[in-house]
Amino acid sequence: MDDYLVGVLSNIGIISFVALSAYLLLLTGEISFGQQAFFAIGAYAAGIATALWGWPLSAALGWGAATAGAAAILVGIPTLRLHGLYFAIATLAFAEMVRLLFELFRYQLTIDGELVGPNGSDGFRGIRYIFENDVSSLQFLVLIYLLLIIALVAFMLLERSRLGVTFRMIGEDATLAELNGVAVARIKVLAAGLAGALAGIGGGLYAHLTTYVEPRIFDVMLGVHSLAYGLIGGLGTALGPLLGVVIDIGLLESVRVFAGYRMIIFGGLVAVLLIVRPRGLLDERAVHYLSRVWRR
Amino acid sequence: MIDFVQNTIDGVMIGSSYALLALGFTLIFGVMRRLNLSYGPSIMIGAYLGTLVYVQLSAGPLVVVAVTVIGAVLAGVYVERLCFAPMAAGAGIASMVSSFAIWMQLEQAAILVLPQHTYPFPPLATVAPLELGPFLLRVDHLIMLAAALALSAAVYLLLYRSRFGLALRAIIENPTAAHLVGINVKAAVMLAFALASAVGGIAGYLVLAADQQVTPMFGMWATFKGLIAMMIGGLGSIPGAIVGGLVLGVVEAHSQWHFGPQVRDLVAYLLLFACLVLRPGGLLGRAPPMREPAFGRRGA
């Protein structure tokens, strides 16, 4: 495989984690413009763990996910009683706060005679784990997709479990769910935490793939894109957001013809799909139909 | 002490531009109960057209104002047609997301037309600042403050003293009943949208004339400042938009003076976040209903 293809596929895999993270919240009926914050937290936490503390990659990715999940739970608790656009704007404000905090965040250690670590708005250079340990970009690609498949399988299991049904129930009608004895507040915090951890894994992978992160990457456009992936691809299955990512990054960003017009096409696509298919291409009805065809 | 007063004055002045932006925002929210996140970018389209006639045809200030406002109104109506008119009642969240998608579109369109990062914008007043004892007052900032107060008074009068305002308020109360008594709901909503965009266009012109330049970041800036000011003041409230804008301006001016621009932005978002968590209705607005209808229900 040539390098360009590996690069595009790695990008698709990593962004899929943020898309899945936004999708999980969409299932519970909440729009979040702020999942990029947890992607950022995961990226910084995992990068610090390998570059500054000398941790192995697996522990660092776990640490990134845990930090991002914990942060998501901490934000989830005060924003719980908000709903709809109030929740969306609160997550937007939070994510911008996180980005600006990383602009101020400095934590550098001297490693091998060189200052390494986050340096405010100059970013965080030298996350060289995959070079120092001779991980090829192809091997890293396999790692990304292995983790993505694990996440997808977990989603498939979740959709069949009682918890998954509860998520969708809250998304349909939170009041009705509450009246049926669902602990809505607790389940929502759980969903927020899981979504944060998912984005955190993506962030950790991203930091190690690019070896360099800066706060500017984690701006609100990343959050809106990851939200839009679920809305384009569909809310019926976890494959929906992946379809959205493939359409955007695989088609619009990577094919030359669309250069310069990517945002125009993508923005228009989202707007039109929200009118004609409010729950995306692979919505519940389409998934139900496809699964019947599949079984026949 | 002198610094404190000067900072507060500067804050009120820049806050009046936030108030103007919030005014258009709150007008749309008041009528539709929906957020239009493309509000800033549609103003930017107007501003880009304004700078285009200024640079290419060296047009005078009046022409630039007219072109900016007309451009903002056209872009605003485009957003309304695509993101708001076709959405089912109760699908307010879908409108919000859709307007964010159109935001990307408008921004990229502006960059395609004028690809440089910065373009000049004609200044409003090149006279020296007024001196009041030890304090300085910029003339263009004073015009901005006067425009904010005058426009909000005008919008207030329009809403509460005219037949069109009565129709709009009837639609706010109950769109179905308004339709039944013969109000053309669709036309009135589109007109309100155009009006809000026009207010935004004037706000955008005044801000950019004070800065004397326009960049592609202006759309995001306008949306965020207007949004924060409106949310602090109270969604859908006209006095709230003014109060929110001024509060945001003063808070920003002081935090910039003490801690620099990064902390200034951080404080602005912190203010928004704290306001949403502690008082979601804003200072002067009503608290939101706990459960709004979900968007795009399955099977619907």
Interface residues (C-beta under 8 A of the other chain):
Chain A: G29 I31 F33 P78 T79 R81 L82 H83 G84 L85 Y86 A88 I89 A90 A93 F94 E96 M97 L100 L101 E103 L104 S121 G171 E172 D173 A174 T175 V220 M221 V224 L227 A228 L231 L235 G260 Y261 R262 M263 I264 F266 G267 G268 L269 V270 A271 V272 L274 I275 P278 R279 D283 E284 R285
Chain B: R34 L35 L82 C83 P86 M87 A91 G92 I93 A94 M96 V97 S98 F100 A101 I102 W103 M104 Q105 L106 E107 Q108 A109 L112 M220 F224 L227 I228 M231 Q262 V263 D265 L266 Y269 L270 L272 F273 L276 V277 P280 P288 M290 R291 E292 A294 F295 G296 R297 R298 G299 A300
